[in-house]
Amino acid sequence: MILISALPEEVSRHRVLSTAEAAALCGFSIPHFRRLYRSGVVPSPIQLSTRKLGFKTGDLIDWIATRRHRPLAT
């Protein structure tokens, strides 16, 4: 489990997470998280190498916060 709160604010928002770490932070399985970023639902990843993606922690935290404050669809 990632303890983002243990990092200083200026460091924690710029940390780059792997797909597995990003999925865990958001509370999704890795396959579901991959479907979400391929469909453009979650923030765009950073291309780290030919086959490796990374996700900025700050972008994910902001995305989670906006989803929590969004009204439920009726």
MODELLER restraints for C-alpha pairs under 7 A, 6 or more apart:
rsr = mdl.restraints
at = mdl.atoms
rsr.add(forms.Gaussian(group=physical.xy_distance, feature=features.Distance(at['CA:4:A'], at['CA:12:A']), mean=6.10, stdev=0.5))
rsr.add(forms.Gaussian(group=physical.xy_distance, feature=features.Distance(at['CA:12:A'], at['CA:57:A']), mean=6.69, stdev=0.5))
rsr.add(forms.Gaussian(group=physical.xy_distance, feature=features.Distance(at['CA:13:A'], at['CA:56:A']), mean=6.93, stdev=0.5))
rsr.add(forms.Gaussian(group=physical.xy_distance, feature=features.Distance(at['CA:13:A'], at['CA:57:A']), mean=5.11, stdev=0.5))
rsr.add(forms.Gaussian(group=physical.xy_distance, feature=features.Distance(at['CA:13:A'], at['CA:58:A']), mean=3.98, stdev=0.5))
rsr.add(forms.Gaussian(group=physical.xy_distance, feature=features.Distance(at['CA:14:A'], at['CA:56:A']), mean=5.91, stdev=0.5))
rsr.add(forms.Gaussian(group=physical.xy_distance, feature=features.Distance(at['CA:14:A'], at['CA:57:A']), mean=6.14, stdev=0.5))
rsr.add(forms.Gaussian(group=physical.xy_distance, feature=features.Distance(at['CA:14:A'], at['CA:58:A']), mean=6.19, stdev=0.5))
rsr.add(forms.Gaussian(group=physical.xy_distance, feature=features.Distance(at['CA:15:A'], at['CA:56:A']), mean=5.85, stdev=0.5))
rsr.add(forms.Gaussian(group=physical.xy_distance, feature=features.Distance(at['CA:15:A'], at['CA:57:A']), mean=5.59, stdev=0.5))
rsr.add(forms.Gaussian(group=physical.xy_distance, feature=features.Distance(at['CA:16:A'], at['CA:54:A']), mean=5.62, stdev=0.5))
rsr.add(forms.Gaussian(group=physical.xy_distance, feature=features.Distance(at['CA:16:A'], at['CA:55:A']), mean=5.26, stdev=0.5))
rsr.add(forms.Gaussian(group=physical.xy_distance, feature=features.Distance(at['CA:16:A'], at['CA:56:A']), mean=4.65, stdev=0.5))
rsr.add(forms.Gaussian(group=physical.xy_distance, feature=features.Distance(at['CA:16:A'], at['CA:57:A']), mean=6.08, stdev=0.5))
rsr.add(forms.Gaussian(group=physical.xy_distance, feature=features.Distance(at['CA:17:A'], at['CA:54:A']), mean=5.33, stdev=0.5))
rsr.add(forms.Gaussian(group=physical.xy_distance, feature=features.Distance(at['CA:17:A'], at['CA:55:A']), mean=5.09, stdev=0.5))
rsr.add(forms.Gaussian(group=physical.xy_distance, feature=features.Distance(at['CA:17:A'], at['CA:56:A']), mean=6.33, stdev=0.5))
rsr.add(forms.Gaussian(group=physical.xy_distance, feature=features.Distance(at['CA:17:A'], at['CA:57:A']), mean=6.58, stdev=0.5))
rsr.add(forms.Gaussian(group=physical.xy_distance, feature=features.Distance(at['CA:18:A'], at['CA:53:A']), mean=6.55, stdev=0.5))
rsr.add(forms.Gaussian(group=physical.xy_distance, feature=features.Distance(at['CA:18:A'], at['CA:54:A']), mean=4.92, stdev=0.5))
rsr.add(forms.Gaussian(group=physical.xy_distance, feature=features.Distance(at['CA:18:A'], at['CA:55:A']), mean=6.48, stdev=0.5))
rsr.add(forms.Gaussian(group=physical.xy_distance, feature=features.Distance(at['CA:19:A'], at['CA:53:A']), mean=6.65, stdev=0.5))
rsr.add(forms.Gaussian(group=physical.xy_distance, feature=features.Distance(at['CA:19:A'], at['CA:54:A']), mean=6.32, stdev=0.5))
rsr.add(forms.Gaussian(group=physical.xy_distance, feature=features.Distance(at['CA:20:A'], at['CA:30:A']), mean=5.83, stdev=0.5))
rsr.add(forms.Gaussian(group=physical.xy_distance, feature=features.Distance(at['CA:22:A'], at['CA:55:A']), mean=6.61, stdev=0.5))
rsr.add(forms.Gaussian(group=physical.xy_distance, feature=features.Distance(at['CA:23:A'], at['CA:29:A']), mean=6.00, stdev=0.5))
rsr.add(forms.Gaussian(group=physical.xy_distance, feature=features.Distance(at['CA:23:A'], at['CA:30:A']), mean=5.57, stdev=0.5))
rsr.add(forms.Gaussian(group=physical.xy_distance, feature=features.Distance(at['CA:23:A'], at['CA:33:A']), mean=5.61, stdev=0.5))
rsr.add(forms.Gaussian(group=physical.xy_distance, feature=features.Distance(at['CA:36:A'], at['CA:42:A']), mean=5.94, stdev=0.5))
rsr.add(forms.Gaussian(group=physical.xy_distance, feature=features.Distance(at['CA:37:A'], at['CA:43:A']), mean=6.87, stdev=0.5))
rsr.add(forms.Gaussian(group=physical.xy_distance, feature=features.Distance(at['CA:37:A'], at['CA:44:A']), mean=6.66, stdev=0.5))
rsr.add(forms.Gaussian(group=physical.xy_distance, feature=features.Distance(at['CA:43:A'], at['CA:59:A']), mean=6.33, stdev=0.5))
rsr.add(forms.Gaussian(group=physical.xy_distance, feature=features.Distance(at['CA:43:A'], at['CA:60:A']), mean=6.60, stdev=0.5))
rsr.add(forms.Gaussian(group=physical.xy_distance, feature=features.Distance(at['CA:45:A'], at['CA:53:A']), mean=5.92, stdev=0.5))
rsr.add(forms.Gaussian(group=physical.xy_distance, feature=features.Distance(at['CA:45:A'], at['CA:54:A']), mean=5.45, stdev=0.5))
rsr.add(forms.Gaussian(group=physical.xy_distance, feature=features.Distance(at['CA:45:A'], at['CA:55:A']), mean=4.91, stdev=0.5))
rsr.add(forms.Gaussian(group=physical.xy_distance, feature=features.Distance(at['CA:46:A'], at['CA:53:A']), mean=5.57, stdev=0.5))
rsr.add(forms.Gaussian(group=physical.xy_distance, feature=features.Distance(at['CA:46:A'], at['CA:54:A']), mean=4.98, stdev=0.5))
rsr.add(forms.Gaussian(group=physical.xy_distance, feature=features.Distance(at['CA:46:A'], at['CA:55:A']), mean=6.01, stdev=0.5))
rsr.add(forms.Gaussian(group=physical.xy_distance, feature=features.Distance(at['CA:47:A'], at['CA:53:A']), mean=4.83, stdev=0.5))
rsr.add(forms.Gaussian(group=physical.xy_distance, feature=features.Distance(at['CA:47:A'], at['CA:54:A']), mean=6.46, stdev=0.5))
rsr.add(forms.Gaussian(group=physical.xy_distance, feature=features.Distance(at['CA:48:A'], at['CA:54:A']), mean=6.29, stdev=0.5))
